Amino acid sequence: MRRDTIATGFPVGDRVIAMNRHGMWQELAVVPANRTFPIPDGMSFEEAAALPINYMTAYMMLFEMANLRPGKSVLIHMAAGGVGIAATQLCQTVKDVTIFGTASASKHETISQGGVTHPIDYRTKDYVTEIRKISPKGVDIVLDPLGGSDTQKGFGLLKPLGMLIVFGAANCVTGQKKNLLAMAKTWYNQLTLNTLKLMQTNKAISGFHLGYIRDEELFEGTLVKLLELYQQGKIKPHIDSSYHFEEVADAMKRMHDRQNIGKVILLPEPKKSEEKPESKAEAAENVEKAEAAVSEKKEDAAEEVEAGKD
Ligand SMILES: NC(=O)c1ccc[n+]([C@@H]2O[C@H](COP(=O)([O-])OP(=O)(O)OC[C@H]3O[C@@H](n4cnc5c(N)ncnc54)[C@H](OP(=O)(O)O)[C@@H]3O)[C@@H](O)[C@H]2O)c1
């Protein structure tokens, strides 16, 4: 997005990251000046779009809430997703952090290369058993975007003084259509504890939602720190794929089918016509036009020949 605002004092045409809670899937957006941040040199528009939500979420959870320190262990669910990759990279900015990451087996090579110490295929294996085999005492931090029974498992896996952070309820979504049964199951299985139990277990539970961060200083400060980490080469968004606005259904399908590794980006500019695949009707119409043009030229040529004879 290019900044077009007089209030900020930045020249018109500056490349900026612009953030708002909603209404950003459009070519032109109006946002408060303090929600725009200059894009560093060398950062592409795609990277700039991929960075804020994923990295701010991961950063605030790991460093503001869980106080990640050297030698600790972290369980990252959806490790091949946008937030998962961001969390993995941020964990690596701290010395000797062990990362357990759950993901489909086909994504393990990518997440291992990205820094996950122990990738676990949650589809075919019980991740609790796998983690206990490696670390019988469990883990220090669990980042939980799943909810339901996974929150219970995560709490069970925490070491004393460990922290579980709930930041999503992906278990409610099982396919392209709304699944009331999955929602009810997730709700029924959610972790309920009283504060006495928390005290007796020496564990912490926390919730996080970036959309409800109202502290502008915290918000701005975090993004500025992340841009610095990017410039130092310590973090780099992983772009899975980019789609033009008119291809949004394909982009959503890729995510619903859980095909993506990293961030799926929407590009506001329309697809160039030569990139567009022709529909059958358009192709037939174009063939007809071409044939008509050829026969018109033939007729003209024949007329010219006839005229030349005269
Ligand atoms: N609270 C906040 O502020 C905040 C901010 C950003 C995101 N979130 C939440 O964080 C989660 C991750 O977001 P993201 O952008 O990183 O996602 P993403 O990039 O779309 O990653 C999704 C991947 O997670 C895996 N997965 C595992 N269990 C899943 C399930 N039950 N439903 C869907 N996918 C599942 C799938 O990969 P496999 O092939 O490995 O199964 C899927 O491809 C989402 O639930 C989102 O709502 C919360």
The ligand as an ORCA input file, in Angstrom:
! r2SCAN-3c Opt
* xyz 0 1
  N      -5.637    -14.385     18.550
  C      -4.982    -13.755     17.596
  O      -4.642    -12.582     17.724
  C      -4.632    -14.491     16.338
  C      -3.866    -13.863     15.344
  C      -3.539    -14.591     14.196
  C      -3.982    -15.922     14.062
  N      -4.737    -16.479     15.045
  C      -5.182    -17.893     14.929
  O      -4.022    -18.678     14.820
  C      -4.294    -19.827     14.040
  C      -3.217    -19.980     12.998
  O      -3.325    -18.929     12.049
  P      -2.397    -18.940     10.773
  O      -2.668    -17.686     10.026
  O      -1.013    -19.261     11.174
  O      -3.005    -20.179      9.980
  P      -2.560    -20.775      8.596
  O      -1.318    -20.139      8.108
  O      -3.739    -20.747      7.688
  O      -2.199    -22.314      8.985
  C      -3.169    -23.255      9.040
  C      -2.503    -24.638      9.113
  O      -2.650    -25.142     10.421
  C      -2.811    -26.550     10.381
  N      -3.934    -26.986     11.201
  C      -3.851    -27.826     12.243
  N      -5.029    -28.009     12.805
  C      -5.904    -27.250     12.137
  C      -7.286    -27.022     12.280
  N      -8.018    -27.621     13.229
  N      -7.871    -26.176     11.406
  C      -7.158    -25.557     10.438
  N      -5.828    -25.745     10.273
  C      -5.210    -26.592     11.118
  C      -2.958    -26.944      8.919
  O      -1.687    -27.443      8.516
  P      -1.348    -29.011      8.639
  O      -1.227    -29.502      7.221
  O      -0.068    -29.024      9.354
  O      -2.464    -29.665      9.373
  C      -3.186    -25.615      8.203
  O      -2.636    -25.598      6.904
  C      -5.716    -19.670     13.507
  O      -6.574    -20.442     14.302
  C      -6.000    -18.188     13.688
  O      -7.350    -17.943     13.886
  C      -5.069    -15.804     16.178
*
